[in-house]
Amino acid sequence: MNFDNLVAKRGAEFRTKGFRSMTQLISMLFCHLAGADSLREIVNGFGCCNRNLVHLGKKEPPRRFALSYNVSRQPTRCFSSRID
C-alpha cells in the first residue's frame, strides 16, 4: 500500500489547509535524519537544500508557521505503525 492510499484510507487530510501529509512526512524524516531539534533548524535545513526538494516533488520548503500549525493539529493516523 503506498502512502497516498494510506492517507486517503485514514482520512488524514480532512480539513487541512494546503499542508499535505507528504510534506509532513518529508519534514519529519528530515528532522530525524538531520538531527534537528527545532522547527527553525528544519526550515533552515530545507532552505539549504532547496534545489533538492524538486526530487521529492516539492517546489518550496514549508514555512515555519505552517509546519508548527499543522504538526500540532493534523492527525497522525497515517504515520502509526499499525496498518488496518
TAVEN-V800984 format. One record per pair of residues at least 24 apart in sequence whose ideal C-beta (glycine too) atoms are under 6 Angstrom apart, sorted by the first residue. I is the first residue (numbers start at 1). J is the second residue. D is the distance in whole Angstrom. If there is no record, write none. Layout:
i->I j->J d->D
i->I j->J d->D
This chain:
i->6 j->78 d->5
i->7 j->78 d->5
i->10 j->77 d->4
i->10 j->78 d->5
i->12 j->75 d->6
i->12 j->77 d->5
i->12 j->78 d->4
i->16 j->74 d->6
i->19 j->66 d->5
i->19 j->70 d->4
i->21 j->78 d->6
i->23 j->62 d->6
i->26 j->56 d->6
i->27 j->67 d->6
i->39 j->64 d->5
i->39 j->67 d->6
i->39 j->68 d->5
